[in-house]
Amino acid sequence: MQVRAFEGVIENGQIRLKTDVNLPERTRVYVIIPDFETPKVVHVYSPRLVHPEQAVDFKKEIVEELPNAGV
């Protein structure tokens, strides 16, 4: 397999080669980006119960307090 390297830039989301090169349609190409760092992405996942039937253990109980109770 022969390999050639061409330098280019991204313009409007497309690769523009710096030299006038006409590549045939469906030519296999590889893009190597020097000094490129991908931004770190943080994933925050919702907690899940291992056993969904345990959800009843987390049922909330509302208790109303009397106004001025013991104040």
HELIX and SHEET records of a PDB file:
HELIX    1   1 PRO A   52  PHE A   58  5                                   7    
SHEET    1   A 2 GLY A   8  GLU A  11  0                                        
SHEET    2   A 2 GLN A  14  LEU A  17 -1                                        
END                                                                             
